[in-house]
Amino acid sequence: MRGSDGSPAEMPFVPSTDDWPWPDEATAERLLSGEDVGPDAPLDLQELALVLSAAARPATQRELSGEEEAVAAFMLAVATVPRAKTWARRGAETRVRTFTLARKVPVLAAGGVLAVAVALGGTAAAGGLPAPLQSVAHTVFGAPAPTPPPPSQIRHAQQTGNGQRPVPSAGRSPSAAPAKHAKTKTASSSKTPKTAKTATKTAKASAKAGKQAAKAEVQAVKAELKATAAATSARATGKVVATSHHRNCRGKHLRC
Amino acid sequence: MFYGRFVLGEGFPKVLRAAADGDAAAFATLWRDSHPPLLRYLWVAAGDAAEDLASDVWLDVARRIAKFKGGEPEFRGWLFTLARRRVIDRHRYQARHPESPTGDIAPLDRPASDDTFAAALEDISTGAALALIATLPHEQAEIIVLRVVVGMEATDVAALVGKSPGAVRVAAHRGLRTLSARLANAGSVLPDQRGTAADRAV
């Protein structure tokens, strides 16, 4: 059905909105921003401005009549909802929350590396590292030189000829074992006189060997003390002096 | 300047902080500032359910205000975002549960457009002007109310309704053009009567 199909009274002419000249874009922006269109504006625009300003008039009493109910509902909500956090607390929590895993990982890694370095350094300073690592620490930052193995172990290595560092025996002092053994033998020799003589002889030989071993150990300790003193003086004078135990180790194919 | 512009200004952060801490007077200040434009927006968008929806919106505000951050424009944006979601929920509910009003109630829902134009031109009250705007397509009416009554800029409205600022401007201009055409069709207000009509309408 078109406009011409009915009488003008039945279907009054309604202009198309797209063809309507008012308002243009600039004027529309002024109207939407609440600016006055001015007294010289066309009547259509003045009417439109009047309608828009009426829609944006200050609040009426009716609109503001529900304030008490709204405040009561607010108080009820505040009482039932978990207490609103203060801004200071909220800021602190936000700061803690922002310390995320992405930031924790590098910090934890750095802390771990530092802890390992401190532990290694402390052990090296106490001379407790394995000989190769202790030697490196000795060269790098002047940690105590690695302790040479006891002469008895060196002899044992020579006897076995494998050139490997000897594994420490259960009895730390090599001289103690024969003495103990001799004592036991002596105690048992009182029962049978024939074997007692042989046992006494064996015990004497063992005691002699123990004395010799102890003497050798004392000499080795003395040599080590000398070597340490020489190394200390060499560090003081800046010279590199091969200590006696280093020479000893090299000659025996042992690592110190 | 229209009513909907931000009136608390520099005092807003203090009021908001107090309201977030549970101060009733501060909340009342926020309510007095924002409720009238909220009610007008909801009236245009949802008709007679405006007051119920406004209560729901303020309940949402009361529950969540402790977590809100921002200034007065952001608060307005947040408030009308909550309101718009309520309107959308209501429209969805109505689509799922259609109501067929009886013949007695139907004429009371909204005045016919001819009556609205006549009322707007004879006595341009706020309600009549809003009724006139509400005759526009929903999107255009919503955008015009947000811009004129609430006082939002085109970019803020675009963020609220999920459109580009250009699309918002085009919709607003089309809405104003339609309003202007309908006003002209309904009959002119003579220049000497215009002031009288505005004075009477409060």
Interface residues (C-beta under 8 A of the other chain):
Chain A: P12 V14 P15 T17 D18 W20 W22 P23 E25 A28 E29 L31 L32 S33 G34 L43 D44 L45 Q46 E47 L48 L50 V51 L52 S53 A54 A55 A56 R57 P58 A59 T60 E63 L64 G66 E67 E69 A70 V71 A73 F74 M75 A77 V78 V81 R83 A84 K85 T86 W87 R90
Chain B: M1 F2 Y3 G4 R5 R17 A20 D21 G22 A24 F27 A28 W31 R32 H35 P36 L39 R40 E51 S55 W58 L59 A62 R63 I65 A66 A120 L121 I124 S125 T126 A128 A129 L130 L132 I133 I144 V145 R147 V148 V149 G151 R169 A172 H173 R174 L176 R177 T178 L179 S180 A181 L183 A184 N185 S188 V189 P191 R194 A197 A198 A201 V202
